[in-house]
């Protein structure tokens, strides 16, 4: 083993030079250790960077999900608002259509009594005429559609509980009123009294509904009314004529 300082040849297992006394141990190990430490530091740095990138991706994913979820909730509320507006308009329109049928029952019933005719026969003939024209079936079909709509509206978003409560009461009165059009029963007096009570109650609830509805429902309702303004004027009069 040669000494790096004086060049003297020494035995292989010597640790110090026999000539100058200098150290014969090289710094190879130290350099390797330094290299290993450097590599470990580099690996650790890469790991930290990978972790940071991973965290950023997770945070970004969570943020995107929150935004998506918020948009879905907003979409759901908008669909609910539209359904409520359409439902209330159709319900109001159906009460008017049922009212015309009921009014014809009452008039026919009263005329039969005045003319000393069998009012049961007269009412049956009128019902048959309505059935033949498909009016009673149309009223039933629309009632079924409104029923399905009310089931959808049961899942009430926050902030719409009050207006839904009023709409639910309206629906209960509407169903009873529609039954009057499908099957006139009792005496003429009791039939008329029940009809008037239900009609008055529905209109009171409808006024409360218009006051209670939130701004977005009101806007959607008014828009729907404008789009269908001719429907109320034509269908109510034409479809129930015999």
The 8 nearest C-alpha neighbors of each residue, nearest first, counted from 0:
[[1, 9, 11, 8, 10, 2, 13, 23],
 [2, 0, 8, 7, 6, 9, 3, 23],
 [1, 3, 6, 4, 7, 5, 23, 16],
 [4, 2, 6, 5, 1, 23, 7, 21],
 [3, 5, 2, 6, 21, 19, 7, 1],
 [6, 4, 7, 2, 3, 19, 18, 1],
 [5, 7, 2, 1, 3, 4, 8, 18],
 [8, 6, 2, 1, 5, 9, 18, 16],
 [7, 9, 1, 0, 6, 2, 10, 16],
 [8, 10, 0, 1, 7, 16, 11, 13],
 [11, 9, 13, 12, 0, 8, 1, 14],
 [12, 10, 0, 13, 9, 14, 1, 8],
 [11, 13, 10, 14, 0, 9, 15, 23],
 [14, 12, 10, 11, 15, 9, 23, 16],
 [13, 15, 23, 22, 24, 12, 16, 11],
 [16, 14, 22, 23, 21, 20, 13, 17],
 [15, 17, 20, 21, 18, 19, 2, 23],
 [18, 16, 20, 19, 15, 9, 7, 21],
 [17, 19, 16, 20, 7, 5, 21, 9],
 [20, 18, 21, 16, 17, 5, 4, 15],
 [19, 21, 16, 15, 17, 18, 22, 23],
 [20, 22, 16, 15, 19, 23, 4, 2],
 [23, 21, 15, 24, 14, 16, 20, 2],
 [22, 24, 14, 15, 2, 16, 25, 21],
 [25, 23, 22, 14, 26, 15, 27, 13],
 [24, 26, 27, 23, 28, 22, 29, 3],
 [27, 25, 29, 28, 30, 24, 31, 23],
 [28, 26, 30, 29, 25, 31, 32, 24],
 [27, 29, 31, 30, 26, 32, 25, 33],
 [28, 30, 32, 26, 31, 27, 33, 34],
 [29, 31, 33, 27, 32, 28, 34, 26],
 [32, 30, 34, 28, 33, 29, 35, 27],
 [33, 31, 29, 35, 34, 30, 28, 36],
 [32, 34, 30, 36, 31, 35, 37, 29],
 [33, 35, 31, 37, 32, 36, 30, 38],
 [36, 34, 32, 38, 37, 33, 31, 39],
 [35, 37, 33, 39, 34, 38, 32, 40],
 [36, 38, 34, 40, 35, 39, 33, 41],
 [39, 37, 41, 35, 40, 36, 34, 42],
 [40, 38, 42, 36, 41, 37, 43, 35],
 [39, 41, 43, 37, 38, 42, 44, 36],
 [40, 42, 38, 44, 39, 43, 37, 45],
 [43, 41, 39, 45, 44, 40, 38, 46],
 [44, 42, 46, 40, 45, 41, 39, 47],
 [43, 45, 41, 47, 46, 42, 40, 48],
 [46, 44, 48, 42, 43, 47, 49, 41],
 [47, 45, 43, 49, 44, 48, 50, 42],
 [48, 46, 50, 44, 49, 45, 51, 43],
 [47, 49, 45, 51, 46, 50, 52, 44],
 [50, 48, 46, 52, 47, 51, 53, 45],
 [49, 51, 53, 47, 48, 52, 54, 46],
 [52, 50, 54, 48, 53, 49, 55, 47],
 [51, 53, 55, 49, 54, 50, 48, 56],
 [54, 52, 50, 56, 51, 55, 49, 57],
 [55, 53, 57, 51, 56, 52, 58, 50],
 [54, 56, 52, 58, 53, 57, 59, 51],
 [57, 55, 59, 53, 54, 58, 60, 52],
 [58, 56, 60, 54, 59, 55, 61, 53],
 [59, 57, 55, 61, 60, 56, 54, 62],
 [58, 60, 56, 62, 57, 61, 55, 63],
 [61, 59, 57, 63, 62, 58, 56, 64],
 [60, 62, 64, 58, 63, 59, 57, 65],
 [61, 63, 59, 65, 60, 64, 58, 66],
 [62, 64, 60, 66, 65, 61, 67, 59],
 [65, 63, 67, 61, 62, 66, 68, 60],
 [64, 66, 68, 62, 67, 63, 69, 61],
 [65, 67, 69, 63, 64, 68, 70, 62],
 [68, 66, 64, 70, 69, 65, 63, 71],
 [67, 69, 71, 65, 70, 66, 64, 72],
 [68, 70, 72, 66, 71, 67, 65, 73],
 [69, 71, 73, 67, 72, 68, 74, 66],
 [72, 70, 74, 68, 69, 73, 75, 67],
 [73, 71, 75, 69, 74, 70, 68, 76],
 [72, 74, 70, 76, 71, 75, 69, 77],
 [75, 73, 71, 77, 72, 76, 70, 78],
 [74, 76, 72, 78, 73, 77, 71, 79],
 [77, 75, 79, 73, 78, 74, 80, 72],
 [76, 78, 80, 74, 79, 75, 73, 81],
 [79, 77, 75, 81, 76, 80, 82, 74],
 [78, 80, 76, 82, 77, 81, 83, 75],
 [81, 79, 77, 83, 216, 78, 82, 76],
 [82, 80, 78, 84, 79, 83, 219, 85],
 [83, 81, 79, 85, 84, 80, 86, 78],
 [84, 82, 86, 80, 81, 85, 79, 87],
 [83, 85, 220, 81, 87, 82, 86, 216],
 [86, 84, 82, 88, 83, 87, 89, 81],
 [85, 87, 83, 89, 84, 88, 82, 90],
 [88, 86, 90, 84, 89, 85, 91, 83],
 [87, 89, 85, 91, 90, 86, 92, 84],
 [90, 88, 92, 86, 91, 87, 93, 85],
 [89, 91, 87, 93, 92, 88, 86, 94],
 [92, 90, 88, 94, 89, 93, 87, 95],
 [91, 93, 89, 95, 90, 94, 88, 96],
 [94, 92, 96, 90, 95, 91, 97, 89],
 [93, 95, 97, 91, 92, 96, 98, 90],
 [94, 96, 98, 92, 93, 97, 99, 91],
 [97, 95, 93, 235, 98, 99, 94, 92],
 [96, 98, 94, 100, 99, 95, 180, 93],
 [99, 97, 95, 101, 96, 100, 102, 94],
 [98, 100, 102, 96, 101, 97, 103, 95],
 [101, 99, 103, 97, 102, 98, 180, 104],
 [102, 100, 104, 98, 180, 103, 99, 97],
 [103, 101, 99, 105, 104, 100, 98, 106],
 [102, 104, 106, 100, 101, 105, 107, 99],
 [105, 103, 101, 107, 102, 106, 108, 100],
 [104, 106, 108, 102, 103, 107, 109, 101],
 [105, 107, 103, 109, 108, 104, 110, 102],
 [108, 106, 110, 104, 109, 105, 103, 111],
 [107, 109, 105, 111, 106, 118, 110, 104],
 [108, 110, 106, 112, 111, 107, 105, 113],
 [111, 109, 113, 107, 112, 108, 114, 106],
 [112, 110, 116, 118, 114, 108, 109, 113],
 [111, 113, 115, 109, 110, 114, 116, 108],
 [112, 114, 110, 115, 111, 109, 116, 108],
 [113, 115, 111, 112, 116, 110, 109, 117],
 [116, 114, 112, 113, 111, 117, 110, 118],
 [115, 117, 111, 114, 118, 112, 113, 121],
 [116, 118, 119, 120, 111, 121, 115, 112],
 [117, 119, 121, 111, 120, 108, 116, 122],
 [120, 118, 122, 117, 121, 123, 108, 124],
 [119, 121, 123, 118, 117, 122, 124, 116],
 [120, 122, 118, 124, 123, 119, 125, 117],
 [123, 121, 125, 119, 124, 120, 118, 126],
 [122, 124, 126, 120, 125, 121, 119, 127],
 [125, 123, 127, 121, 122, 126, 120, 128],
 [124, 126, 122, 128, 123, 127, 121, 129],
 [127, 125, 123, 129, 128, 124, 130, 122],
 [128, 126, 130, 124, 129, 125, 131, 123],
 [127, 129, 125, 131, 126, 130, 124, 132],
 [130, 128, 126, 132, 134, 127, 131, 135],
 [131, 129, 133, 127, 132, 128, 135, 134],
 [132, 130, 128, 133, 129, 127, 134, 126],
 [131, 133, 129, 130, 134, 128, 241, 135],
 [134, 132, 130, 136, 131, 135, 137, 129],
 [133, 135, 137, 129, 136, 132, 130, 138],
 [136, 134, 138, 137, 130, 133, 129, 139],
 [137, 135, 139, 133, 138, 134, 140, 130],
 [136, 138, 140, 134, 139, 135, 133, 141],
 [137, 139, 135, 141, 136, 140, 142, 134],
 [138, 140, 136, 142, 137, 141, 135, 143],
 [141, 139, 137, 143, 142, 138, 136, 144],
 [140, 142, 144, 138, 143, 139, 137, 145],
 [141, 143, 139, 145, 140, 144, 146, 138],
 [142, 144, 146, 140, 141, 145, 139, 147],
 [145, 143, 141, 147, 146, 142, 148, 140],
 [144, 146, 148, 142, 143, 147, 149, 141],
 [145, 147, 143, 149, 144, 148, 142, 150],
 [148, 146, 150, 144, 149, 145, 143, 151],
 [147, 149, 145, 151, 146, 150, 144, 152],
 [150, 148, 152, 146, 151, 147, 145, 153],
 [151, 149, 147, 153, 148, 152, 146, 154],
 [152, 150, 148, 149, 153, 154, 147, 79],
 [151, 153, 149, 154, 150, 155, 148, 79],
 [154, 152, 150, 151, 155, 149, 163, 148],
 [155, 153, 152, 151, 156, 150, 79, 149],
 [154, 156, 153, 152, 160, 159, 157, 163],
 [157, 155, 159, 158, 154, 76, 160, 79],
 [156, 158, 159, 155, 160, 76, 154, 161],
 [157, 159, 160, 156, 161, 155, 213, 162],
 [160, 158, 162, 161, 157, 156, 163, 155],
 [161, 159, 163, 162, 158, 164, 155, 157],
 [162, 160, 164, 163, 159, 165, 211, 158],
 [161, 163, 165, 164, 212, 211, 159, 160],
 [164, 162, 166, 160, 161, 165, 167, 159],
 [163, 165, 161, 167, 162, 166, 160, 168],
 [164, 166, 168, 162, 167, 163, 208, 169],
 [167, 165, 163, 169, 168, 164, 170, 162],
 [166, 168, 170, 164, 169, 165, 163, 171],
 [169, 167, 165, 171, 170, 166, 164, 172],
 [170, 168, 166, 172, 167, 171, 201, 204],
 [169, 171, 173, 167, 168, 172, 174, 166],
 [172, 170, 168, 174, 173, 169, 167, 175],
 [173, 171, 175, 169, 170, 174, 201, 176],
 [172, 174, 170, 176, 171, 175, 177, 169],
 [175, 173, 177, 171, 176, 172, 170, 178],
 [176, 174, 178, 172, 177, 173, 171, 179],
 [175, 177, 173, 179, 178, 174, 172, 197],
 [176, 178, 174, 180, 179, 175, 173, 97],
 [177, 179, 181, 175, 180, 176, 182, 174],
 [180, 178, 177, 176, 183, 182, 181, 101],
 [181, 179, 101, 177, 178, 182, 97, 100],
 [180, 182, 178, 179, 177, 135, 183, 126],
 [181, 183, 179, 180, 178, 184, 126, 177],
 [182, 184, 179, 180, 181, 190, 185, 104],
 [185, 183, 182, 190, 186, 179, 187, 189],
 [184, 186, 190, 189, 187, 183, 188, 191],
 [187, 185, 189, 188, 190, 184, 191, 183],
 [186, 188, 190, 189, 191, 185, 108, 105],
 [189, 187, 191, 186, 190, 192, 185, 193],
 [188, 190, 192, 186, 191, 187, 193, 185],
 [191, 189, 187, 193, 188, 192, 186, 185],
 [190, 192, 194, 188, 189, 193, 195, 187],
 [193, 191, 189, 195, 194, 190, 188, 196],
 [194, 192, 196, 190, 191, 195, 189, 197],
 [193, 195, 191, 197, 192, 196, 198, 190],
 [194, 196, 198, 192, 193, 197, 199, 191],
 [197, 195, 193, 199, 194, 198, 200, 192],
 [198, 196, 200, 194, 199, 195, 201, 193],
 [199, 197, 195, 201, 200, 196, 194, 202],
 [198, 200, 196, 202, 197, 201, 195, 203],
 [201, 199, 197, 203, 198, 202, 196, 204],
 [200, 202, 204, 198, 203, 199, 169, 205],
 [201, 203, 205, 199, 204, 200, 206, 198],
 [204, 202, 200, 206, 205, 201, 199, 207],
 [205, 203, 207, 201, 206, 202, 208, 169],
 [204, 206, 208, 202, 207, 203, 201, 209],
 [205, 207, 209, 203, 208, 204, 202, 210],
 [208, 206, 204, 210, 205, 209, 211, 203],
 [207, 209, 205, 211, 206, 210, 165, 212],
 [210, 208, 206, 207, 212, 211, 205, 217],
 [211, 209, 207, 208, 212, 206, 213, 205],
 [212, 210, 208, 162, 209, 207, 213, 161],
 [211, 213, 162, 209, 210, 208, 216, 217],
 [214, 212, 216, 215, 217, 211, 159, 162],
 [213, 215, 217, 216, 218, 212, 219, 211],
 [216, 214, 218, 217, 213, 219, 80, 212],
 [217, 215, 219, 80, 213, 218, 214, 220],
 [218, 216, 220, 214, 215, 219, 212, 221],
 [217, 219, 215, 221, 216, 220, 214, 222],
 [218, 220, 222, 216, 217, 221, 84, 223],
 [221, 219, 84, 217, 223, 222, 218, 216],
 [222, 220, 224, 218, 223, 219, 217, 225],
 [221, 223, 219, 225, 220, 224, 218, 226],
 [222, 224, 226, 220, 225, 221, 219, 227],
 [225, 223, 221, 227, 226, 222, 228, 220],
 [226, 224, 228, 222, 223, 227, 221, 229],
 [225, 227, 223, 224, 228, 222, 229, 221],
 [226, 228, 224, 230, 225, 229, 223, 231],
 [227, 229, 225, 230, 224, 231, 226, 232],
 [230, 228, 232, 227, 231, 233, 226, 234],
 [231, 229, 227, 233, 228, 232, 234, 235],
 [230, 232, 229, 233, 228, 235, 234, 92],
 [231, 233, 229, 230, 234, 235, 236, 228],
 [234, 232, 230, 236, 235, 231, 237, 229],
 [235, 233, 237, 238, 236, 230, 231, 232],
 [234, 236, 96, 233, 237, 231, 238, 232],
 [235, 237, 234, 233, 238, 239, 240, 232],
 [236, 238, 234, 240, 239, 233, 235, 232],
 [239, 237, 234, 240, 236, 235, 134, 233],
 [238, 240, 237, 236, 100, 241, 134, 235],
 [241, 239, 237, 238, 236, 100, 99, 129],
 [240, 239, 128, 129, 132, 238, 125, 237]]
